[in-house]
């Protein structure tokens, strides 16, 4: 009846808040609870107060977009890291406080105060969202999502084109033939083994070195050396050949007996064909199955006698890297280290292990490396100075670059198309009458001399690679008559988050998780391409019908879970987590707030999700097996209690 008073007894108010209808909720629940804590022991009591330790900043100095990170090294050593005003390196402030509010000194690797340039990696317009970190003992590794990791321009040592001729077997009547070719001349050296009849005559049947000497004599005395083109030496059964002008050549050998004579240049079918001795540093590719690039590898001969470089000596063939291959990750564009030294901290770039074996096919860049724009330029011949004052355009990080030709080196006027570019580069090495292939060769040298590009020529095609990763405006031919084609579209990729799991450092990038070599946290390259080792780095992507950009990772019950905006995955590998055993099965599909990292408390993971103008919290727990999970809505009875979006979750197992 209206106006009727109802009297009842409420034993306690320990069940918190509920927005359910009165007849559905418990009597021990209320509409709103402010600064109170519900306990089955103490009932409803006041929330324990915060203790004011120290004022760190005056009003207005610290913004809501500042990044805060807690370093919990142990119970006796805990710190708060703050990065604020990070729009520019000049304004950026990196600060560390202990739990008493005392500022801790931060130095560079040399023990001096940090310069603006040394803080540049941390620059971002949104530090709270873009900066992520993980602490491993004394090392805190900080990631900036706004920075694209790249390979720097360092490449493995490239040797001049060279070849080896190896006389392995002899036989009466056997004929040994060596042919050398270049663009202008060619030469053939041949020798046929004949039976010796006197003791003073060299027994060529048993002396491969003598046959090699005869072939050498024919080479240096024939048409090859007439123009002083080649540098040829002989030692025992081996002949070493290269051109004096360091340009390429072709080597062919022929023998009338199987496996009697071998010529080694650029590549070899089988490692067993190589001689046991060679020139120090001689490098060659072992191709294995011609139809499978994945089984190719490179070997280099390393002498047992250091310092001897100009003759054949004993040594060993060692696995190595393809000459001219990028080796080094740019440390300035990679996560940086914050190292606790006890009384102070050091902030510096991490040193990442270089690629030392294989090539970019067999030992690929980690997938967190941004792609570089690659352009193929098909050249044309110069006919009667037809290329003079012609131009074409490439793009670098600063804008357009106009390459133009002065074929008669007369100081011709820069063409208007090149002048309109952000900068112009004059090419004077190409001359009247150069063939398309010669134009390509000379143009590759001119483009490669520019620090913003690398270039290589093959026939009449120049392949140009931008030194920095990221998308570019397509190259244009201008009035050169060249054909321009984008071979690889540059892309900007970032490391979105960082984790540590099963003795591996891990990065989330796009739809991939990339994990270091086991026990070597800063190595993301294979140490051999001859076999896949259990300790090798792991680089694997998710497989799902939806685009699943990985934002976060959280471990629970010995399982690492990976989180995209709508889908959850588990990282598994049994009995060990290896490149061969790793799998990322999809487990559940809960929509969540991608910028709010899930937090593990005890044996559960807690994550936030959006409810229109409000937010909710789910508890994510293993069900039956550690690879099966369920997310229980902890806020289903208070759907309109958490207004707006959650920005961060902090967990404690003390309450």
C-alpha positions in Angstrom: 0.0 0.0 0.0 1.2 3.5 -0.7 3.0 5.1 2.2 3.3 1.8 4.1 6.5 1.5 6.1 8.4 -1.8 5.9 10.7 -2.7 8.7 13.4 -5.3 8.3 16.8 -6.2 9.6 19.9 -5.9 7.5 22.6 -8.1 9.0 25.5 -6.4 7.3 26.5 -4.5 4.1 29.4 -6.7 2.9 28.3 -7.4 -0.6 29.1 -4.1 -2.1 27.1 -2.3 -4.8 24.3 -3.6 -7.1 22.2 -1.8 -9.7 19.7 -4.6 -9.9 16.1 -4.1 -8.9 15.5 -4.1 -5.2 13.7 -7.4 -5.2 16.6 -9.1 -7.1 19.6 -7.9 -5.1 20.7 -9.1 -1.7 19.7 -7.1 1.4 23.5 -6.7 2.1 24.0 -4.7 -1.1 23.6 -1.0 -1.6 23.1 1.6 -4.4 26.4 3.4 -3.8 29.4 2.9 -1.6 32.0 5.7 -1.2 35.3 5.3 0.6 34.2 2.1 2.2 35.6 -1.4 2.2 33.4 -4.5 2.6 34.8 -7.4 4.6 33.3 -10.7 5.8 35.4 -10.2 9.0 35.1 -6.5 9.7 31.8 -5.8 7.9 31.6 -2.4 6.3 34.4 -0.1 7.3 36.2 3.0 6.2 38.7 2.6 3.3 42.3 2.7 4.5 43.6 6.2 3.8 46.4 7.1 1.4 49.6 8.3 3.1 51.1 11.5 1.7 54.8 10.9 1.3 56.1 13.9 -0.7 55.0 16.4 -3.3 56.8 15.7 -6.5 55.4 18.4 -8.8 53.8 21.7 -8.6 50.3 22.1 -10.1 50.2 22.0 -13.9 53.7 20.5 -14.4 52.5 16.9 -14.8 49.9 16.2 -17.5 47.3 13.5 -17.7 49.1 12.0 -20.7 52.3 11.4 -18.8 53.7 7.9 -18.5 54.1 6.3 -15.1 55.8 2.9 -14.7 56.6 1.0 -11.5 59.9 -0.9 -11.1 59.5 -3.6 -8.4 62.9 -5.1 -8.3 62.3 -6.6 -4.9 60.7 -5.6 -1.5 63.6 -3.3 -0.7 64.1 -1.6 -4.1 61.1 -0.1 -5.8 60.9 3.0 -8.0 58.4 5.1 -10.0 59.5 6.1 -13.5 57.9 9.2 -15.0 58.1 10.6 -18.6 56.4 13.9 -19.2 56.3 16.7 -21.8 57.5 14.3 -24.4 56.5 16.2 -27.6 60.1 17.1 -28.3 63.5 15.8 -27.2 64.3 19.2 -25.8 61.3 19.3 -23.5 61.1 15.7 -22.6 61.7 14.8 -19.0 62.7 11.3 -17.8 62.6 11.0 -14.0 62.8 8.3 -11.4 61.8 8.5 -7.8 62.2 6.0 -5.0 59.2 5.3 -2.6 60.3 8.1 -0.4 59.9 10.6 -3.3 63.6 11.1 -3.6 64.7 11.8 -7.2 67.3 9.3 -8.5 70.1 10.4 -10.8 69.9 9.1 -14.4 73.1 9.1 -16.5 74.2 8.0 -20.0 76.5 5.1 -20.7 79.5 7.4 -20.2 78.3 8.4 -16.7 77.3 11.9 -17.8 74.0 13.7 -17.7 71.6 12.7 -20.5 71.7 14.9 -23.6 68.6 15.8 -25.6 69.7 13.5 -28.4 70.0 10.6 -26.0 66.4 11.0 -25.0 65.1 11.2 -28.6 63.8 7.6 -28.7 61.2 8.5 -26.0 59.6 11.3 -27.9 55.9 10.8 -28.6 52.7 12.9 -28.6 51.0 10.3 -26.3 53.4 8.8 -23.8 50.7 7.1 -21.7 49.6 5.1 -24.7 52.8 4.7 -26.7 55.3 3.8 -24.0 55.5 0.2 -22.7 58.1 -1.5 -20.6 59.1 -4.8 -18.9 61.6 -5.2 -16.1 64.1 -8.1 -16.0 66.2 -8.0 -12.8 68.2 -4.7 -13.0 67.2 -4.0 -16.6 64.0 -2.2 -17.6 63.4 -2.3 -21.4 61.3 0.6 -22.7 59.4 0.5 -26.0 58.0 3.4 -27.9 55.2 2.5 -30.3 55.7 5.7 -32.2 59.1 4.6 -33.5 59.5 2.3 -36.4 62.5 -0.1 -36.0 64.8 -0.3 -39.0 68.0 -2.0 -40.1 70.8 0.5 -40.4 73.0 0.8 -43.5 75.8 -1.4 -42.3 76.4 -4.4 -44.6 78.7 -7.4 -44.4 82.1 -7.1 -46.1 81.8 -7.5 -49.9 84.9 -9.0 -51.7 85.7 -8.2 -55.3 84.4 -10.8 -57.7 86.8 -13.8 -57.6 87.1 -17.4 -58.6 89.0 -20.5 -57.7 90.0 -23.3 -60.1 90.8 -26.7 -58.4 92.6 -29.5 -60.1 91.3 -32.5 -58.1 92.0 -35.6 -60.2 94.2 -36.5 -63.2 94.3 -39.3 -65.8 96.2 -40.2 -68.9 94.6 -38.4 -71.8 92.5 -36.1 -69.6 92.0 -32.6 -70.9 91.6 -29.6 -68.5 90.0 -26.4 -69.9 89.5 -23.1 -68.2 87.6 -20.2 -69.8 87.4 -16.6 -68.6 84.9 -14.1 -70.0 84.3 -10.4 -69.6 82.5 -7.8 -71.7 85.5 -7.3 -74.1 87.8 -10.3 -74.2 87.8 -14.0 -73.4 90.5 -16.6 -73.0 90.8 -20.3 -73.0 93.6 -22.3 -71.3 93.7 -26.0 -71.9 96.1 -28.8 -71.1 96.0 -32.6 -71.9 97.8 -35.1 -69.7 100.3 -37.2 -71.6 102.3 -40.2 -70.4 105.8 -39.4 -69.2 108.7 -41.6 -70.2 111.8 -40.4 -68.2 112.5 -39.9 -64.6 113.4 -36.3 -65.1 110.0 -35.4 -66.6 107.3 -34.3 -64.2 104.7 -37.0 -63.6 101.6 -35.0 -64.3 99.5 -38.1 -63.6 100.3 -37.7 -59.9 100.9 -34.0 -59.7 97.7 -31.9 -59.8 99.8 -28.9 -58.8 101.9 -29.1 -61.9 98.8 -29.2 -64.1 97.4 -26.2 -62.3 100.7 -24.4 -63.0 100.5 -25.2 -66.7 96.9 -23.9 -66.8 98.1 -20.7 -65.0 100.9 -20.2 -67.4 98.5 -20.5 -70.3 96.2 -18.0 -68.7 98.7 -15.3 -67.9 100.5 -15.8 -71.2 97.4 -15.8 -73.4 94.8 -13.2 -74.4 93.5 -12.8 -70.9 96.6 -11.0 -69.6 97.4 -9.3 -72.9 95.4 -6.3 -71.7 96.6 -6.7 -68.1 93.0 -7.5 -67.1 93.4 -10.2 -64.5 95.3 -10.8 -61.3 95.9 -14.6 -61.3 98.0 -16.7 -58.8 98.6 -20.4 -58.4 99.6 -22.5 -55.4 99.5 -26.3 -55.5 96.3 -27.5 -57.3 94.5 -24.2 -56.9 94.4 -21.1 -59.1 92.9 -17.8 -57.8 91.5 -15.4 -60.3 90.1 -11.8 -60.1 90.0 -8.8 -62.3 92.4 -5.9 -61.5 89.6 -3.4 -62.0 87.5 -5.3 -59.5 84.6 -5.8 -62.0 82.8 -9.1 -62.6 83.7 -11.9 -65.0 82.5 -15.3 -65.9 84.4 -18.5 -65.1 83.9 -21.8 -66.8 85.8 -25.1 -66.5 85.7 -28.4 -68.3 87.4 -31.7 -67.9 87.2 -35.0 -69.8 87.1 -37.0 -66.6 84.3 -36.7 -64.0 85.2 -34.5 -61.0 88.7 -33.8 -62.4 88.4 -30.0 -62.5 86.2 -27.6 -60.5 85.6 -23.9 -60.9 84.3 -22.0 -57.9 82.7 -18.6 -58.3 79.6 -17.2 -56.7 78.0 -20.5 -55.8 78.6 -24.3 -55.6 76.2 -27.2 -55.7 77.6 -29.1 -52.8 79.9 -28.3 -49.9 81.8 -31.5 -50.5 83.1 -30.2 -53.8 85.1 -27.4 -52.1 88.9 -27.9 -51.7 90.2 -28.3 -48.1 92.5 -25.3 -48.6 91.7 -21.9 -50.1 92.4 -18.2 -50.0 91.7 -16.6 -46.6 88.3 -14.9 -46.7 87.1 -16.6 -50.0 83.3 -16.7 -49.7 80.9 -18.8 -51.7 77.2 -19.8 -51.7 76.3 -23.5 -51.3 73.0 -23.8 -53.1 71.9 -27.4 -52.4 68.6 -28.0 -54.1 68.3 -25.3 -56.9 64.5 -25.3 -56.5 64.6 -24.5 -52.7 66.2 -21.2 -51.6 65.6 -22.2 -48.0 68.5 -24.7 -48.0 71.1 -22.2 -49.3 73.9 -21.1 -47.1 77.2 -19.2 -47.3 80.7 -20.3 -46.3 83.9 -18.5 -45.9 87.5 -19.9 -45.7 89.3 -18.9 -42.5 93.0 -19.6 -42.4 94.7 -21.3 -39.4 97.6 -18.8 -39.9 96.4 -15.2 -39.2 97.9 -12.6 -41.3 98.4 -14.7 -44.4 96.0 -13.4 -47.0 97.6 -13.8 -50.4 98.2 -17.5 -50.7 96.5 -20.9 -50.2 97.0 -22.2 -46.6 95.4 -24.6 -44.3 92.2 -23.6 -42.6 88.5 -24.3 -42.3 85.4 -23.5 -44.1 83.0 -21.6 -41.7 79.4 -20.7 -42.1 79.1 -16.9 -42.8 76.8 -14.2 -44.2 76.2 -13.2 -47.8 78.5 -10.4 -48.7 76.8 -7.0 -48.9 73.9 -8.0 -46.7 72.5 -5.7 -44.0 73.7 -6.9 -40.6 72.8 -4.4 -37.9 69.5 -3.3 -36.3 69.6 0.4 -35.8 69.8 0.6 -32.0 68.6 4.2 -32.0 65.2 3.0 -33.3 64.9 0.1 -31.0 63.8 -0.3 -27.3 66.2 1.3 -24.8 67.5 0.2 -21.5 67.0 1.7 -18.0 69.6 0.0 -15.8 69.6 0.1 -12.0 73.2 0.6 -10.7 72.2 0.8 -7.0 72.7 4.5 -6.3 71.6 5.7 -9.8 70.3 4.6 -13.2 71.8 4.4 -16.7 69.6 5.1 -19.8 71.1 3.9 -23.1 70.3 2.0 -26.3 70.5 -1.7 -26.1 73.1 -3.5 -28.2 71.4 -5.9 -30.5 73.1 -9.0 -31.9 74.0 -8.7 -35.6 73.0 -11.1 -38.4 76.2 -13.2 -39.0 75.0 -16.1 -41.2 72.8 -16.7 -44.2 71.0 -13.9 -46.2 67.8 -12.1 -46.1 65.9 -15.1 -47.4 67.3 -17.8 -45.1 67.8 -15.5 -42.0 65.2 -12.9 -42.5 64.8 -9.6 -40.7 62.5 -9.8 -37.6 59.0 -8.9 -38.6 59.0 -5.9 -36.3 61.5 -4.3 -38.8 59.7 -1.7 -41.1 59.9 -2.4 -44.8 62.0 -0.3 -47.0 60.7 1.0 -50.4 62.3 -0.8 -53.3 62.1 0.6 -56.8 63.2 -1.1 -60.0 64.5 1.3 -62.7 64.8 -0.1 -66.3 67.2 2.1 -68.1 67.7 3.0 -71.8 70.9 3.5 -73.8 72.3 6.9 -74.5 72.3 7.6 -78.2 74.0 10.8 -79.2 73.7 12.5 -75.8 70.0 11.6 -75.7 70.2 11.4 -71.9 71.9 14.8 -71.5 69.9 17.1 -69.1 67.2 14.4 -68.6 66.0 13.6 -65.1 64.0 11.2 -62.9 62.7 11.5 -59.3 63.1 9.3 -56.3 61.7 9.9 -52.8 63.5 9.9 -49.5 62.4 10.8 -46.0 62.8 14.5 -46.7 61.0 14.6 -50.0 61.8 14.3 -53.7 65.3 13.8 -55.1 65.9 14.8 -58.7 68.7 12.8 -60.4 69.8 14.4 -63.7 72.4 13.6 -66.4 75.3 15.7 -67.7 76.6 13.2 -70.3 79.2 15.5 -71.8 80.3 16.9 -68.3 80.0 20.4 -69.7 78.1 21.9 -66.8 74.7 21.8 -68.4 71.8 23.6 -66.9 69.9 21.7 -64.3 66.6 20.6 -65.9 63.5 22.3 -64.4 62.1 18.9 -63.3 65.1 18.3 -61.1 65.2 21.9 -59.9 61.6 21.5 -58.7 62.6 18.6 -56.5 63.5 19.1 -52.8 67.1 18.4 -53.8 69.0 17.6 -57.0 71.8 15.1 -57.7 74.0 15.5 -60.9 75.2 12.3 -62.6 78.3 12.9 -64.8 79.7 9.4 -65.2 77.3 8.3 -68.0 78.6 9.3 -71.4 77.5 9.3 -75.0 77.0 5.9 -76.5 76.7 4.0 -73.2 74.5 0.9 -73.5 71.5 0.4 -71.3 73.4 -2.1 -69.2 76.3 0.4 -68.8 73.9 3.2 -67.9 72.4 0.9 -65.3 75.8 0.0 -63.8 77.0 3.6 -63.6 73.6 4.8 -62.3 73.7 2.3 -59.5 77.0 3.6 -58.4 75.7 7.2 -58.5 72.5 6.4 -56.6 74.4 4.3 -54.1 76.7 7.1 -53.3 73.7 9.0 -51.8 73.4 8.1 -48.1 69.6 7.9 -48.5 69.7 5.0 -50.9 71.4 1.7 -51.8 71.5 0.4 -55.4 72.5 -2.6 -57.4 72.5 -3.2 -61.2 71.6 -6.4 -63.1 71.6 -6.1 -66.9 69.7 -2.8 -67.6 67.7 -2.8 -64.3 68.8 -0.8 -61.3 67.2 -1.9 -58.0 67.1 1.0 -55.5 66.3 0.6 -51.8 65.4 3.4 -49.5 67.8 3.6 -46.5 64.8 4.3 -44.2 61.7 2.3 -43.8 58.2 3.6 -44.4 55.9 4.4 -47.3 57.1 6.7 -50.1 55.6 8.5 -53.0 56.2 6.3 -56.1 59.3 7.2 -58.1 58.7 9.0 -61.5 60.6 8.7 -64.7 60.5 12.4 -65.5 61.8 12.8 -69.1 64.5 10.1 -68.8 62.6 7.5 -70.8 63.3 5.0 -68.0 60.6 2.7 -66.6 59.9 2.9 -62.9 58.3 0.1 -60.9 57.7 -0.3 -57.2 59.0 -3.7 -56.2 58.3 -3.5 -52.5 56.0 -0.9 -50.9 57.5 0.6 -47.8 55.6 0.3 -44.6 55.8 1.7 -41.1 55.7 -1.0 -38.4 56.1 -0.6 -34.7 56.7 -2.7 -31.6 53.3 -2.4 -29.9 54.2 -4.1 -26.6 56.9 -6.1 -24.8 57.0 -9.3 -22.7 59.3 -11.8 -21.1 58.4 -15.5 -21.2 60.3 -18.8 -20.9 63.6 -17.1 -20.9 62.9 -15.1 -24.1 62.4 -11.4 -24.6 59.3 -10.9 -26.8 57.8 -8.1 -28.9 54.3 -7.8 -30.2 54.2 -6.2 -33.7 51.2 -6.1 -35.9 49.7 -9.6 -35.9 53.1 -11.2 -34.9 54.9 -12.2 -31.7 58.6 -12.1 -32.1 60.8 -13.7 -29.4 64.5 -13.6 -28.9 66.9 -16.5 -28.9 66.5 -18.4 -25.7 68.8 -17.0 -23.0 70.1 -14.3 -25.4 67.6 -11.5 -25.0 68.9 -9.2 -27.6 69.4 -11.6 -30.5 66.6 -11.9 -33.1 68.6 -13.6 -35.8 69.4 -17.3 -36.3 73.0 -18.3 -35.4 73.1 -21.0 -38.2 70.9 -21.6 -41.2 72.1 -25.2 -41.6 69.5 -26.5 -39.1 66.7 -25.0 -37.0 67.8 -25.0 -33.4 65.4 -25.2 -30.4 67.0 -22.0 -29.0 66.5 -20.0 -32.3 64.3 -16.9 -32.3 60.6 -17.3 -32.8 58.6 -15.1 -35.2 55.0 -16.3 -35.8 51.7 -14.6 -36.6 48.2 -15.1 -35.6 45.7 -16.9 -37.9 42.2 -15.7 -37.8 39.3 -14.5 -40.0 39.5 -11.1 -38.3 42.5 -8.7 -38.4 44.1 -9.3 -35.0 46.6 -6.6 -34.2 48.2 -7.7 -30.9 48.1 -5.1 -28.2 49.1 -6.9 -25.0 50.2 -10.1 -23.4 49.4 -11.5 -19.9 50.6 -14.7 -18.3 48.6 -17.0 -16.0 48.8 -20.7 -15.0 52.0 -21.1 -17.0 50.3 -19.9 -20.1 50.9 -16.7 -22.1 47.8 -15.1 -23.4 47.9 -12.6 -26.4 45.3 -9.9 -26.8 43.9 -8.1 -29.8 40.9 -5.7 -29.7 38.4 -8.6 -30.2 40.2 -11.9 -29.9 42.4 -13.7 -27.4 45.1 -16.3 -28.3 47.4 -18.5 -26.3 51.1 -19.0 -27.0 51.9 -22.7 -26.7 54.8 -25.0 -27.5 55.3 -28.5 -26.0 57.3 -29.9 -24.6 59.5 -26.8 -25.2 58.7 -23.5 -26.7 60.7 -23.6 -30.0 60.4 -22.3 -33.5 59.3 -25.8 -34.6 56.7 -26.4 -31.8 55.2 -22.9 -31.3 51.5 -22.4 -32.0 49.1 -19.5 -31.4 45.6 -21.0 -31.2 42.6 -18.7 -30.9 40.9 -19.3 -27.5 38.1 -16.7 -27.0 36.6 -13.6 -28.5 36.0 -10.9 -25.9 35.9 -7.3 -27.0 38.2 -5.3 -24.8 39.9 -1.9 -24.5 43.1 -2.4 -26.5 45.0 0.5 -24.8 44.3 -0.9 -21.3 46.7 -3.8 -20.6 45.1 -6.8 -18.9 46.5 -7.4 -15.4 47.2 -10.8 -13.8 46.3 -11.1 -10.1 46.7 -14.5 -8.6 45.4 -17.1 -10.9 43.2 -14.8 -13.0 43.5 -12.0 -15.6 41.4 -8.9 -15.4 40.5 -6.8 -18.4 38.3 -3.9 -19.3 35.6 -3.5 -22.0 33.3 -0.8 -23.2 29.5 -0.5 -22.4 28.6 2.6 -24.4 29.1 5.5 -22.0 30.3 3.1 -19.3 32.9 0.4 -18.8 33.0 -3.1 -17.4 35.6 -5.6 -16.0 35.9 -9.3 -16.7 37.8 -11.9 -14.9 39.6 -14.2 -17.4 40.3 -17.7 -15.9 41.5 -21.1 -17.1 38.8 -23.7 -17.6 39.6 -27.4 -17.5 42.9 -26.9 -19.4 45.3 -24.0 -19.4 44.6 -23.4 -23.1 40.8 -23.0 -22.5 39.6 -19.8 -20.8 36.3 -18.1 -19.8 35.7 -14.4 -19.1 33.2 -13.7 -16.3 31.7 -10.3 -16.2 32.4 -9.0 -12.7 30.3 -5.8 -13.3 27.2 -7.3 -14.8 25.2 -6.3 -11.7 26.5 -2.7 -12.0 26.5 -2.1 -15.7 26.3 1.7 -15.3 28.6 2.2 -12.3 32.0 2.8 -14.1 31.4 5.9 -16.2 33.6 6.6 -19.2 36.5 4.4 -20.4 38.9 2.7 -18.0 42.5 4.0 -18.6 44.5 1.6 -16.5 44.0 -1.4 -14.3 46.2 -1.9 -11.2 45.9 -5.2 -9.2 46.7 -6.3 -5.7 46.5 -9.8 -4.2 46.4 -8.3 -0.7 42.7 -7.6 -0.8 
